[in-house]
Amino acid sequence: MHTWESRSPEECSYTGSMVKAPRCGMQLEDAARQNGALRIAGLDEVGRGPMFGPVVAAAVILAPKCRIEGLTDSKKLTEKRRNELDVEIRQNSVAWAIAAVDAATIDLINIRRASLLAMRLAVEQLALSPDFLLIDGRDTIDWPCSQQAVIQGDATSLSIAAASVLAKVHRDRLLVELDREFPGYGLARHKGYCCPEHFDALARLGPTPLHRKSFSPVAQTMLEFPDFLEAGDL
């Protein structure tokens, strides 16, 4: 079962206050090109931590000379700037794609595997098949080409940063829509993350079909709302 820490999306962001912040650029892409890669896709996901809704991933192939001013890890950007960059990335990228894996699948295969699946699905949807992948984090994915996992990749690689922005903007907008479908939970504000407002709403209203039942706060609440339990949960 997935455990949790009570943090807001802002508190979960990487501040770089204790270590020197990496420089976001094209160094990793250039190194891959020197080894023969032509179509380099950056991959990132958003939504591993929330207890509600899907995990979303994006894949982006940027042109070798593409430079988008101010592009970096989406968590370091304001919502206004993310929305502006979202438009620029879509207009200036060679190819881009977004994919999501729903809460039911997260519960079935766990959040780590669901995150990797979302990234693979995003790559599958690219108009051009990449020959090299730069992936944020520690894991590579099931895809037949050379890959490099990069810790803090969204703050190091412009391709990964572009993917992080597309995924973040897409998921945030989806949560605003779902807030209208499931009023009272504050989804438009906290985007499904674990925070006091969300815990209070969960205790008061019970879980929705889009809450992640494998996450401990939701599982604990379901015991108090037996009508939400299904036969397979017993």
C-alpha positions as CSV (number, residue, x, y, z in Angstrom):
1,M,0.0,0.0,0.0
2,H,1.2,3.5,-0.9
3,T,2.1,5.6,2.2
4,W,1.9,9.3,2.2
5,E,3.3,12.6,3.6
6,S,1.1,15.6,4.1
7,R,2.5,18.1,1.6
8,S,1.2,20.7,-0.7
9,P,2.3,20.7,-4.4
10,E,4.5,23.7,-3.6
11,E,6.1,22.0,-0.6
12,C,6.9,19.0,-2.8
13,S,8.8,21.1,-5.3
14,Y,12.6,20.9,-5.5
15,T,13.9,24.2,-4.1
16,G,17.6,23.6,-4.6
17,S,18.2,25.5,-1.4
18,M,20.7,23.0,0.0
19,V,22.6,22.1,-3.2
20,K,23.7,24.0,-6.3
21,A,20.8,23.9,-8.8
22,P,21.6,22.2,-12.1
23,R,21.5,24.2,-15.3
24,C,18.8,23.3,-17.7
25,G,20.2,23.1,-21.2
26,M,20.9,20.8,-24.1
27,Q,24.1,19.2,-22.9
28,L,22.5,15.7,-22.6
29,E,20.8,16.0,-26.0
30,D,24.1,17.1,-27.6
31,A,26.0,14.2,-26.1
32,A,23.4,11.8,-27.4
33,R,23.6,13.4,-30.9
34,Q,27.4,13.0,-30.8
35,N,26.8,9.3,-30.4
36,G,24.5,9.2,-33.4
37,A,21.0,9.9,-32.1
38,L,18.8,11.9,-34.3
39,R,15.4,12.0,-32.6
40,I,15.8,12.5,-28.9
41,A,12.7,12.5,-26.8
42,G,12.4,13.9,-23.2
43,L,10.0,12.1,-20.9
44,D,8.5,13.1,-17.6
45,E,5.5,12.4,-15.5
46,V,3.3,14.3,-13.1
47,G,1.0,13.0,-10.4
48,R,2.8,10.2,-8.6
49,G,2.0,11.7,-5.2
50,P,-1.7,12.6,-5.3
51,M,-4.4,10.3,-3.9
52,F,-6.9,11.3,-6.6
53,G,-6.9,11.0,-10.4
54,P,-4.5,9.8,-13.1
55,V,-0.8,10.0,-13.4
56,V,0.1,11.9,-16.6
57,A,3.2,11.7,-18.8
58,A,4.5,13.6,-21.8
59,A,7.1,13.0,-24.4
60,V,8.7,15.8,-26.4
61,I,11.2,15.9,-29.2
62,L,12.8,19.3,-29.6
63,A,14.8,20.5,-32.7
64,P,18.6,20.6,-32.1
65,K,18.7,24.4,-32.2
66,C,15.4,24.9,-30.3
67,R,15.7,27.2,-27.3
68,I,12.7,28.3,-25.3
69,E,13.5,31.1,-22.9
70,G,12.7,30.3,-19.3
71,L,12.1,26.6,-19.8
72,T,12.9,24.5,-16.7
73,D,11.4,22.1,-14.3
74,S,7.6,22.8,-14.2
75,K,7.5,22.8,-10.4
76,K,9.8,25.9,-10.4
77,L,7.4,27.9,-12.7
78,T,4.3,29.9,-11.9
79,E,1.0,28.6,-13.3
80,K,0.9,31.6,-15.7
81,R,4.4,30.9,-17.0
82,R,3.7,27.1,-17.4
83,N,0.6,28.0,-19.5
84,E,2.7,30.3,-21.7
85,L,5.4,27.7,-22.2
86,D,2.9,25.0,-22.9
87,V,1.8,26.9,-26.0
88,E,5.4,27.6,-27.0
89,I,6.5,24.0,-26.6
90,R,3.6,22.7,-28.7
91,Q,4.3,25.2,-31.5
92,N,8.1,24.7,-31.6
93,S,8.6,21.0,-30.9
94,V,9.3,18.5,-33.6
95,A,6.8,16.1,-31.9
96,W,4.9,15.9,-28.6
97,A,2.4,13.6,-27.0
98,I,0.6,13.2,-23.7
99,A,-0.8,10.1,-22.0
100,A,-2.5,9.2,-18.8
101,V,-3.0,6.1,-16.6
102,D,-6.1,6.1,-14.5
103,A,-6.6,5.5,-10.8
104,A,-7.9,2.0,-11.3
105,T,-4.8,1.0,-13.1
106,I,-2.6,2.6,-10.5
107,D,-4.3,0.5,-7.9
108,L,-3.9,-2.6,-10.0
109,I,-0.2,-2.3,-10.9
110,N,1.1,0.3,-8.4
111,I,2.1,4.0,-9.0
112,R,5.7,3.3,-10.1
113,R,4.6,0.9,-12.8
114,A,1.7,3.2,-13.8
115,S,4.1,6.1,-14.2
116,L,6.4,4.1,-16.4
117,L,3.4,2.9,-18.4
118,A,2.2,6.4,-18.9
119,M,5.6,7.4,-20.3
120,R,5.6,4.5,-22.6
121,L,2.2,5.3,-23.9
122,A,3.3,8.9,-24.5
123,V,6.2,7.7,-26.6
124,E,3.9,5.4,-28.6
125,Q,1.8,8.4,-29.5
126,L,4.6,10.5,-30.9
127,A,4.3,11.3,-34.6
128,L,8.0,10.4,-35.0
129,S,9.6,7.3,-33.4
130,P,12.5,8.5,-31.2
131,D,15.9,6.8,-31.3
132,F,17.0,8.0,-27.9
133,L,15.1,8.7,-24.7
134,L,16.0,11.1,-21.8
135,I,13.8,10.1,-18.8
136,D,13.4,12.0,-15.6
137,G,14.1,9.9,-12.6
138,R,15.9,6.6,-12.0
139,D,14.0,4.2,-14.3
140,T,14.0,3.5,-18.0
141,I,10.9,2.2,-19.8
142,D,10.0,-0.7,-22.0
143,W,10.9,0.7,-25.4
144,P,13.4,-0.5,-28.1
145,C,15.9,2.3,-28.2
146,S,18.8,3.7,-26.2
147,Q,17.7,5.4,-23.0
148,Q,19.2,7.5,-20.2
149,A,17.5,8.0,-16.8
150,V,18.4,11.4,-15.3
151,I,17.9,12.3,-11.7
152,Q,16.6,15.9,-11.6
153,G,16.3,15.6,-15.3
154,D,13.5,18.2,-15.5
155,A,16.0,20.8,-14.2
156,T,18.9,19.6,-16.4
157,S,17.5,18.7,-19.9
158,L,15.4,21.1,-21.9
159,S,13.6,18.1,-23.5
160,I,12.6,16.6,-20.2
161,A,11.7,20.1,-18.9
162,A,9.4,20.5,-21.9
163,A,7.7,17.2,-21.1
164,S,7.3,18.2,-17.5
165,V,5.5,21.4,-18.5
166,L,3.1,19.7,-20.9
167,A,2.3,16.9,-18.4
168,K,1.8,19.4,-15.5
169,V,-0.5,21.8,-17.5
170,H,-2.5,18.9,-18.9
171,R,-3.1,17.3,-15.5
172,D,-3.8,20.6,-13.7
173,R,-6.5,21.5,-16.3
174,L,-8.0,18.0,-16.0
175,L,-8.3,18.4,-12.2
176,V,-10.1,21.7,-12.7
177,E,-12.6,19.9,-14.9
178,L,-12.9,17.1,-12.4
179,D,-13.5,19.6,-9.6
180,R,-16.8,20.4,-11.3
181,E,-17.7,16.7,-11.6
182,F,-16.8,16.0,-7.9
183,P,-17.5,19.3,-6.0
184,G,-16.5,19.7,-2.4
185,Y,-13.1,18.2,-2.5
186,G,-11.1,21.2,-3.6
187,L,-9.5,19.4,-6.5
188,A,-9.0,22.6,-8.5
189,R,-6.9,24.0,-5.7
190,H,-4.8,21.1,-4.5
191,K,-4.9,19.0,-7.7
192,G,-5.6,15.8,-5.7
193,Y,-2.5,16.0,-3.5
194,C,-2.5,15.1,0.2
195,C,-3.2,18.2,2.2
196,P,-5.5,19.1,5.1
197,E,-8.3,20.4,2.9
198,H,-8.3,17.1,0.9
199,F,-8.2,14.9,4.1
200,D,-11.1,16.9,5.6
201,A,-13.2,16.5,2.4
202,L,-12.4,12.8,2.2
203,A,-13.5,12.2,5.8
204,R,-16.7,14.2,5.3
205,L,-17.7,13.0,1.8
206,G,-15.9,9.7,1.4
207,P,-13.9,8.6,-1.6
208,T,-14.9,9.1,-5.2
209,P,-14.4,6.5,-8.0
210,L,-11.3,8.4,-9.0
211,H,-9.6,8.2,-5.7
212,R,-6.6,5.8,-5.5
213,K,-7.8,3.0,-3.2
214,S,-4.3,1.7,-2.8
215,F,-3.2,4.9,-1.1
216,S,-3.5,4.6,2.6
217,P,-5.6,7.7,3.4
218,V,-8.2,6.5,0.9
219,A,-8.1,2.9,2.0
220,Q,-8.6,4.0,5.6
221,T,-11.6,6.2,4.7
222,M,-13.2,3.4,2.7
223,L,-13.6,1.5,6.0
224,E,-15.8,4.3,7.2
225,F,-17.8,4.4,4.0
226,P,-18.6,0.7,3.4
227,D,-20.9,1.7,0.4
228,F,-17.8,2.5,-1.5
229,L,-16.3,-0.9,-1.0
230,E,-16.5,-3.4,-3.8
231,A,-16.4,-7.2,-3.5
232,G,-12.8,-7.3,-4.8
233,D,-11.7,-4.9,-2.0
234,L,-12.7,-7.2,0.8
